Amino acid sequence: MKTLQQLTLLLFVLIQSMSFAQEDKLDLIDQKFNPLLTQQNKGVAILIKKDNEINALSLGNFNLHENHVFNIGSASKTFTAILLLQEVEKGKVKLSDSIGMYLTPLKNVDNGLTIQQLLTHESGLDEVIGKNIQDAFYAKNDSIYNIDLLNQIEQNNPKMIGKYDYCNTNYLLLGRIIEKITDQSYFDLVRERIIIPLKMNNTYPYLHKGLPNLATPYHQEKDVTAYLNYKFFANIANSAGSIASTLSDMELFYTSLFETDILLKKETVQQMMVSGNENYGFGIMKSNNANEKLFGHGGNNIGYAFRNAYNPKTKNLFLMFSNTLSIPFEKTLKDDLLAYLSNENIENFKTVNIENFKKYTGKYLLKEANLTLEIIEENTKLYLVVEAQGVKSELTQKNETTLYDTVVGATLEIIDGNEKALTFSQNGFTTTINKISPKS
C-alpha cells in the first residue's frame, strides 16, 4: 500500500513538473516578445492547445486576448470549402463539375473550369479583391460596395490552369455556386451549418463595427475603426474573407473539423488535406514542421491578421491574431510556438555585436525582387529597412557571422573577405545581395 502511495505521489510530482516546464516555456515567449511589441506599439493574442490543455497569451499593447472579435480574413475560405463539400456529400454537386453548370457565363472566366480547380487555386483566374483593397476599405462613396466584382475579372492566365496560384476570385465564385445550389445566402448558410451547430457564440458571418468585444483595428499606426463598413466585408471580402470570430471560437472550429464528424465525414476531411497540391488542399493550407504535416489557413485584411496550424498527429494547435494587417515577428513567433508544441528549446534573441557588424550598414540590392534593403544603426541597435514595403524590423544576432530579421525570418550572413556583400536567405531561398551605397 505504501509503495502504491509513493508511486502515486511520484506520478503527481512528474505531472506537476511537466506542467511547470510548459508554463516556463510560455513565460519565455512572453518575456521574449512582450518588450519588443510594447516598444513598437503592437499587440498579439495567442491561444495554444497542447495535450488537450489550452493556454493563452496577450503580448505587447492593446490587451488583445482569446475572446476579442476580429476578422479572420482568408481563413473564411475553409468555411466556404466546408459548405461546398457538404453539398458534395449530399450528391448535389461533383468536384469534377464545371462552373458553367451552375453560373451564367462571366467575362474572362472559362466555364470549363472545375469546382476542384477553384478549391485548390489552380484556375489561373485574375485577382479581383487584392488589387484595390485600400481604395475599397477607405471608400467614402458606398456605391463601390454595390459593384459586382465578378464583372471586373480581367483576362485569365491559361498557362496557370492546373498550377497553384492563390487567388481570392476562386472563392468568390465558390460562394456564388453554393448559393445557386442551395438557394440560400452564403451568410445564412455559414450561420446555420457551422456557427450554430458548433455553438460558436462569438462568431459572425461578416464583421461590422457594432460587434461586441471587437478588437480595435489599426493600419499604418492609425485607429481605423471609423472606416469599418460591413459592406466591405459582406460585399467585397464575401465568401473569400468576410467572417469575424475569436481565437476561442476558432479553436472550437478546428477541433470540430479535424476531430469530429459534425461538419463533414472523416473521409471528406481527409480528402481536404490530401487533395490539391503541396501548398493547398480544399480550402486549407499545408505546411511542414519537423517532418510532420500541419494544416490551417491564415488571413489578412486591413486592421487584422490571423495565423494558425493544426497537427492531426498530436492534435495540438496554435492560433494567433494581431490588430494590424500583418503579425509582427510572425516568423519568429510561429517558430517558437511550434517549438513549444514539439517540446523543443526556445532561444531568446541575442544582442547584436555592433562593432562586429557596423561595417555592413548601408543599402543593398536584392536583384531577384528588384528590391532595396538597408541596414541601419539606431540607438545601439541594427535594423533592416525595406522602404518599398514599409518594413523596419530589428535585427538580432543568430551567431558570430549571421544576423536574423525577426519579422520575416530572413538571415544576413557575412561573406568571408567581402565587406560589400552579404548572403541573404529566406524560406529556403538563398542569394547574394551587393552593397549599392556606403553605410548611412
C-alpha positions as CSV (number, residue, x, y, z in Angstrom):
1,M,0.0,0.0,0.0
2,K,2.8,2.4,0.9
3,T,4.5,1.6,-2.4
4,L,1.4,2.4,-4.3
5,Q,1.1,5.7,-2.4
6,Q,4.7,6.5,-3.2
7,L,4.2,5.8,-6.9
8,T,1.1,7.9,-7.0
9,L,3.0,10.8,-5.3
10,L,5.9,10.4,-7.8
11,L,3.5,10.4,-10.7
12,F,1.8,13.6,-9.4
13,V,5.2,15.3,-9.0
14,L,6.2,14.3,-12.5
15,I,2.9,15.7,-13.9
16,Q,3.4,18.9,-12.0
17,S,7.0,19.2,-13.2
18,M,5.9,18.8,-16.8
19,S,3.2,21.4,-16.3
20,F,5.6,23.9,-14.8
21,A,8.1,23.2,-17.6
22,Q,5.4,24.0,-20.2
23,E,4.5,27.2,-18.3
24,D,8.1,28.2,-18.1
25,K,8.4,28.0,-21.9
26,L,5.3,30.1,-22.4
27,D,6.7,32.6,-19.9
28,L,9.9,32.7,-22.0
29,I,7.8,33.5,-25.1
30,D,6.1,36.2,-23.1
31,Q,9.4,37.7,-21.9
32,K,11.0,37.4,-25.3
33,F,8.3,39.3,-27.3
34,N,6.4,41.4,-24.9
35,P,9.0,44.2,-24.5
36,L,9.6,44.4,-28.3
37,L,5.9,44.5,-29.1
38,T,5.3,47.1,-26.5
39,Q,8.1,49.3,-27.8
40,Q,6.7,49.0,-31.3
41,N,3.1,49.7,-30.1
42,K,1.9,46.3,-31.5
43,G,-0.2,43.6,-29.9
44,V,-0.6,39.9,-30.5
45,A,-3.1,37.4,-28.9
46,I,-2.2,33.7,-28.8
47,L,-4.2,30.6,-28.0
48,I,-2.2,27.3,-27.8
49,K,-3.6,23.8,-27.3
50,K,-1.1,21.2,-26.3
51,D,-2.0,17.7,-24.9
52,N,-5.7,18.9,-24.7
53,E,-4.7,21.8,-22.4
54,I,-5.4,25.3,-23.6
55,N,-3.3,28.3,-22.6
56,A,-3.5,31.9,-23.8
57,L,-1.0,34.8,-24.1
58,S,-1.5,38.5,-24.5
59,L,1.7,40.1,-25.9
60,G,2.5,43.8,-26.3
61,N,-0.1,46.6,-26.3
62,F,-3.9,46.7,-26.7
63,N,-4.5,43.8,-24.2
64,L,-5.6,41.5,-27.0
65,H,-7.0,38.2,-25.8
66,E,-8.6,35.0,-26.9
67,N,-12.1,36.4,-26.7
68,H,-11.6,39.5,-28.8
69,V,-13.5,39.5,-32.0
70,F,-11.5,40.1,-35.2
71,N,-11.9,39.5,-39.0
72,I,-10.3,36.1,-39.8
73,G,-9.8,37.2,-43.4
74,S,-8.9,34.4,-45.8
75,A,-9.4,31.7,-43.1
76,S,-13.1,32.2,-44.2
77,K,-12.1,30.1,-47.2
78,T,-12.2,26.9,-45.0
79,F,-15.8,27.7,-44.1
80,T,-16.6,28.1,-47.8
81,A,-14.9,24.8,-48.7
82,I,-16.9,23.0,-45.9
83,L,-20.2,24.3,-47.3
84,L,-19.3,23.2,-50.8
85,L,-18.1,19.8,-49.6
86,Q,-21.4,19.3,-47.6
87,E,-23.2,19.6,-50.9
88,V,-20.8,17.0,-52.4
89,E,-21.6,14.6,-49.6
90,K,-25.3,15.1,-50.4
91,G,-24.7,14.3,-54.0
92,K,-25.9,17.7,-55.3
93,V,-22.5,18.6,-56.9
94,K,-19.4,16.8,-58.0
95,L,-15.8,18.2,-57.7
96,S,-15.4,17.4,-61.4
97,D,-18.4,19.6,-62.4
98,S,-17.6,22.6,-64.5
99,I,-18.6,26.0,-63.1
100,G,-20.7,26.6,-66.2
101,M,-23.1,24.0,-64.9
102,Y,-24.1,26.5,-62.1
103,L,-23.1,30.0,-63.2
104,T,-24.2,32.1,-66.1
105,P,-21.2,33.0,-68.4
106,L,-18.8,35.6,-66.9
107,K,-16.4,37.7,-68.9
108,N,-12.9,36.3,-68.8
109,V,-13.9,33.2,-66.9
110,D,-13.6,29.8,-68.6
111,N,-16.9,28.0,-68.0
112,G,-15.0,24.7,-68.3
113,L,-13.0,25.3,-65.1
114,T,-13.9,22.7,-62.4
115,I,-15.1,23.2,-58.9
116,Q,-11.9,21.3,-57.7
117,Q,-9.7,23.8,-59.6
118,L,-11.4,26.6,-57.7
119,L,-11.0,24.9,-54.4
120,T,-7.2,24.3,-54.9
121,H,-6.4,27.7,-56.6
122,E,-5.5,26.0,-59.8
123,S,-7.8,28.0,-62.1
124,G,-5.4,30.7,-63.5
125,L,-8.1,33.3,-62.8
126,D,-7.4,37.0,-62.3
127,E,-7.4,38.5,-58.8
128,V,-10.3,41.0,-58.2
129,I,-10.1,41.7,-54.4
130,G,-6.4,42.3,-53.7
131,K,-5.8,44.9,-56.4
132,N,-7.5,48.0,-54.9
133,I,-8.2,46.8,-51.4
134,Q,-7.2,50.0,-49.7
135,D,-9.4,52.1,-52.0
136,A,-12.4,49.8,-51.2
137,F,-11.7,49.9,-47.4
138,Y,-11.4,53.7,-47.3
139,A,-14.2,54.3,-49.8
140,K,-16.3,57.4,-49.0
141,N,-19.0,56.5,-51.5
142,D,-20.9,53.4,-50.7
143,S,-21.6,52.8,-54.4
144,I,-18.2,51.0,-54.6
145,Y,-19.7,48.2,-52.5
146,N,-22.5,47.6,-54.9
147,I,-20.2,46.8,-57.8
148,D,-20.3,43.1,-58.9
149,L,-16.6,42.2,-58.6
150,L,-17.1,39.1,-60.8
151,N,-17.8,41.5,-63.7
152,Q,-14.4,43.1,-63.0
153,I,-12.3,40.0,-63.7
154,E,-9.6,40.6,-66.3
155,Q,-8.1,38.1,-68.7
156,N,-7.0,34.9,-67.1
157,N,-3.6,33.1,-67.5
158,P,-4.3,29.8,-69.3
159,K,-0.8,28.7,-68.6
160,M,-1.6,28.6,-64.9
161,I,-4.6,26.3,-65.2
162,G,-3.7,23.2,-63.1
163,K,-0.9,25.1,-61.3
164,Y,-1.2,26.6,-57.8
165,D,-1.7,30.4,-57.8
166,Y,-3.5,31.7,-54.8
167,C,-6.4,33.9,-55.8
168,N,-9.5,35.2,-53.9
169,T,-11.6,35.1,-57.1
170,N,-11.8,31.3,-56.8
171,Y,-13.7,31.5,-53.5
172,L,-16.0,34.4,-54.6
173,L,-17.1,32.0,-57.4
174,L,-17.5,29.1,-55.0
175,G,-19.7,31.3,-52.8
176,R,-21.9,32.0,-55.7
177,I,-22.1,28.4,-56.7
178,I,-23.1,27.4,-53.2
179,E,-25.8,30.0,-53.2
180,K,-27.1,28.7,-56.6
181,I,-27.2,25.1,-55.4
182,T,-28.9,25.8,-52.0
183,D,-31.0,28.8,-53.0
184,Q,-29.8,30.4,-49.7
185,S,-27.4,33.3,-48.9
186,Y,-23.8,32.4,-48.1
187,F,-24.1,34.2,-44.7
188,D,-27.2,32.3,-43.7
189,L,-25.5,29.0,-44.6
190,V,-22.4,29.9,-42.5
191,R,-24.6,30.7,-39.6
192,E,-27.0,27.6,-39.9
193,R,-24.4,25.0,-40.8
194,I,-21.3,26.0,-38.9
195,I,-21.7,28.7,-36.3
196,I,-24.9,27.4,-34.6
197,P,-24.1,23.6,-34.7
198,L,-20.6,24.3,-33.2
199,K,-22.0,26.8,-30.7
200,M,-19.5,29.4,-31.9
201,N,-21.3,32.1,-29.9
202,N,-18.9,34.9,-30.8
203,T,-18.6,34.2,-34.5
204,Y,-20.4,36.2,-37.2
205,P,-20.8,35.7,-41.0
206,Y,-19.2,39.1,-41.6
207,L,-17.5,41.8,-39.5
208,H,-19.1,45.1,-38.6
209,K,-18.2,47.8,-36.1
210,G,-21.2,47.0,-33.8
211,L,-19.9,43.6,-32.8
212,P,-19.2,43.2,-29.0
213,N,-15.6,42.7,-27.9
214,L,-14.3,43.9,-31.2
215,A,-10.5,44.4,-31.3
216,T,-9.7,47.9,-32.4
217,P,-8.2,47.7,-35.9
218,Y,-5.0,49.7,-36.8
219,H,-3.5,50.4,-40.1
220,Q,-0.3,52.4,-40.6
221,E,-0.3,53.2,-36.9
222,K,-3.8,54.7,-37.0
223,D,-7.1,53.5,-35.5
224,V,-9.3,52.8,-38.5
225,T,-12.5,51.8,-36.6
226,A,-14.3,54.7,-38.2
227,Y,-13.7,53.3,-41.6
228,L,-15.2,49.9,-40.8
229,N,-18.1,49.3,-43.1
230,Y,-20.0,46.0,-43.1
231,K,-20.4,46.3,-46.8
232,F,-16.7,46.0,-47.3
233,F,-16.7,42.6,-45.5
234,A,-20.1,41.4,-46.8
235,N,-19.8,42.6,-50.4
236,I,-16.1,42.7,-51.2
237,A,-14.4,40.1,-49.0
238,N,-17.6,37.9,-49.0
239,S,-17.0,34.2,-49.2
240,A,-13.3,34.7,-49.6
241,G,-12.8,36.6,-46.3
242,S,-15.8,38.1,-44.5
243,I,-16.1,36.1,-41.3
244,A,-15.4,37.5,-37.8
245,S,-14.5,35.3,-34.8
246,T,-12.3,34.9,-31.7
247,L,-9.4,32.6,-31.0
248,S,-11.5,30.6,-28.6
249,D,-14.2,30.0,-31.2
250,M,-11.7,29.2,-33.9
251,E,-10.1,26.6,-31.6
252,L,-13.5,25.0,-31.4
253,F,-13.9,25.2,-35.1
254,Y,-10.6,23.5,-36.0
255,T,-11.0,20.9,-33.3
256,S,-14.6,20.1,-34.5
257,L,-13.4,19.9,-38.1
258,F,-10.5,17.6,-37.6
259,E,-11.7,15.5,-34.7
260,T,-15.4,15.1,-35.1
261,D,-17.9,14.5,-37.9
262,I,-20.2,17.4,-37.0
263,L,-19.3,19.4,-40.1
264,L,-18.0,16.7,-42.5
265,K,-17.4,13.0,-42.7
266,K,-14.0,11.9,-41.6
267,E,-13.1,10.7,-45.2
268,T,-14.1,14.1,-46.6
269,V,-11.9,15.9,-44.1
270,Q,-9.1,13.5,-45.1
271,Q,-9.8,14.5,-48.8
272,M,-9.5,18.2,-47.8
273,M,-6.0,17.5,-46.5
274,V,-4.5,15.2,-49.1
275,S,-6.0,16.7,-52.3
276,G,-4.7,19.6,-54.3
277,N,-1.0,20.4,-54.3
278,E,1.8,20.7,-51.7
279,N,0.6,24.1,-50.7
280,Y,-3.1,23.9,-50.6
281,G,-5.9,21.3,-50.3
282,F,-9.6,22.0,-50.3
283,G,-9.8,25.4,-48.5
284,I,-6.9,24.6,-46.3
285,M,-3.2,25.4,-46.3
286,K,-0.5,22.8,-45.9
287,S,2.9,23.1,-44.2
288,N,5.6,21.0,-42.5
289,N,7.4,21.2,-39.2
290,A,10.0,18.6,-38.2
291,N,8.7,16.2,-40.8
292,E,5.1,16.5,-39.6
293,K,2.2,17.8,-41.6
294,L,0.4,20.9,-40.4
295,F,-2.9,22.3,-41.6
296,G,-4.8,25.6,-41.2
297,H,-5.4,28.8,-43.0
298,G,-4.1,32.3,-42.4
299,G,-5.9,35.6,-43.1
300,N,-5.0,39.2,-43.6
301,N,-7.2,42.3,-44.0
302,I,-6.7,45.9,-43.2
303,G,-6.8,46.1,-39.4
304,Y,-6.4,42.3,-38.8
305,A,-4.1,39.3,-39.3
306,F,-4.6,35.7,-38.3
307,R,-2.3,32.6,-38.3
308,N,-2.8,29.1,-37.1
309,A,-1.6,25.5,-37.5
310,Y,-3.1,22.2,-36.5
311,N,-1.1,18.9,-36.2
312,P,-3.5,15.9,-36.9
313,K,-1.0,13.5,-35.4
314,T,-0.7,15.1,-32.0
315,K,-4.0,17.1,-32.1
316,N,-2.0,20.2,-30.9
317,L,-2.5,23.6,-32.5
318,F,-1.7,27.3,-32.1
319,L,-3.7,30.3,-33.2
320,M,-2.7,34.0,-33.1
321,F,-4.0,37.3,-34.3
322,S,-3.0,40.9,-34.4
323,N,-5.0,44.1,-34.9
324,T,-2.8,45.1,-37.9
325,L,-2.5,44.0,-41.5
326,S,0.4,41.7,-40.6
327,I,1.5,39.9,-37.5
328,P,4.7,41.4,-36.0
329,F,7.6,39.0,-35.6
330,E,5.4,36.4,-37.3
331,K,8.1,34.0,-38.4
332,T,9.9,34.0,-35.1
333,L,6.7,33.7,-33.1
334,K,5.5,30.9,-35.3
335,D,8.8,29.0,-34.9
336,D,8.7,29.4,-31.1
337,L,5.1,28.2,-30.8
338,L,5.9,25.2,-32.9
339,A,9.0,24.6,-30.8
340,Y,6.8,24.7,-27.7
341,L,4.3,22.2,-29.2
342,S,7.2,19.9,-30.2
343,N,9.0,20.1,-26.7
344,E,12.0,21.8,-28.3
345,N,14.1,24.6,-26.8
346,I,13.1,28.2,-27.2
347,E,16.1,30.5,-27.6
348,N,16.0,34.2,-26.6
349,F,17.1,36.9,-29.0
350,K,20.8,37.6,-28.9
351,T,22.0,41.2,-28.7
352,V,23.9,42.2,-31.9
353,N,27.7,42.9,-31.5
354,I,27.5,46.3,-33.1
355,E,31.3,46.6,-33.6
356,N,31.4,43.3,-35.5
357,F,28.5,44.2,-37.9
358,K,28.7,48.0,-38.1
359,K,30.8,47.9,-41.3
360,Y,27.9,46.2,-43.0
361,T,25.4,49.0,-42.6
362,G,24.2,50.6,-45.9
363,K,21.9,49.8,-48.8
364,Y,21.9,46.5,-50.7
365,L,20.1,45.3,-53.9
366,L,18.0,42.1,-53.8
367,K,18.1,41.9,-57.6
368,E,15.8,38.9,-57.9
369,A,13.0,41.0,-56.4
370,N,14.3,44.4,-57.6
371,L,14.2,45.5,-54.0
372,T,16.4,47.8,-52.0
373,L,17.3,46.7,-48.4
374,E,19.0,48.9,-45.9
375,I,20.8,48.0,-42.7
376,I,20.9,51.0,-40.3
377,E,22.2,51.6,-36.8
378,E,19.9,53.4,-34.5
379,N,20.2,53.8,-30.7
380,T,22.8,51.0,-30.4
381,K,20.6,48.6,-32.4
382,L,20.6,47.4,-36.0
383,Y,17.5,47.4,-38.2
384,L,16.6,46.1,-41.6
385,V,14.6,48.6,-43.6
386,V,12.7,47.9,-46.7
387,E,11.2,51.2,-47.6
388,A,9.1,50.0,-50.6
389,Q,7.2,47.6,-48.3
390,G,7.1,49.9,-45.2
391,V,9.2,47.4,-43.2
392,K,11.5,48.3,-40.4
393,S,12.5,45.3,-38.3
394,E,15.1,44.9,-35.5
395,L,17.9,42.6,-36.3
396,T,19.3,40.1,-33.8
397,Q,22.4,38.0,-33.9
398,K,22.0,34.4,-34.8
399,N,25.7,33.6,-34.5
400,E,29.0,35.3,-34.9
401,T,28.6,35.8,-38.6
402,T,24.8,35.9,-39.1
403,L,22.1,38.5,-38.4
404,Y,18.4,37.4,-38.2
405,D,15.4,39.5,-39.1
406,T,12.8,38.9,-36.5
407,V,9.8,39.9,-38.7
408,V,10.1,37.8,-41.9
409,G,12.7,35.3,-40.8
410,A,15.4,36.4,-43.2
411,T,19.1,35.8,-42.4
412,L,22.0,38.0,-43.5
413,E,25.4,36.2,-43.4
414,I,28.9,37.7,-43.6
415,I,30.9,36.6,-46.7
416,D,34.5,36.0,-45.6
417,G,36.8,38.6,-47.1
418,N,33.9,40.7,-48.7
419,E,32.6,43.7,-46.8
420,K,30.4,44.8,-49.8
421,A,28.1,41.8,-50.0
422,L,26.0,39.5,-47.7
423,T,24.4,36.2,-48.2
424,F,20.6,36.6,-47.9
425,S,18.4,33.6,-47.1
426,Q,14.6,33.4,-46.5
427,N,12.2,30.4,-46.7
428,G,14.7,28.2,-48.5
429,F,15.8,30.9,-51.0
430,T,19.4,32.0,-50.9
431,T,21.2,34.7,-52.9
432,T,24.0,37.3,-52.6
433,I,23.0,40.9,-52.0
434,N,25.5,43.5,-53.0
435,K,26.0,46.9,-51.4
436,I,24.9,49.8,-53.6
437,S,25.8,52.6,-51.2
438,P,28.1,53.1,-48.2
439,K,26.9,52.9,-44.6
440,S,24.5,55.6,-43.6
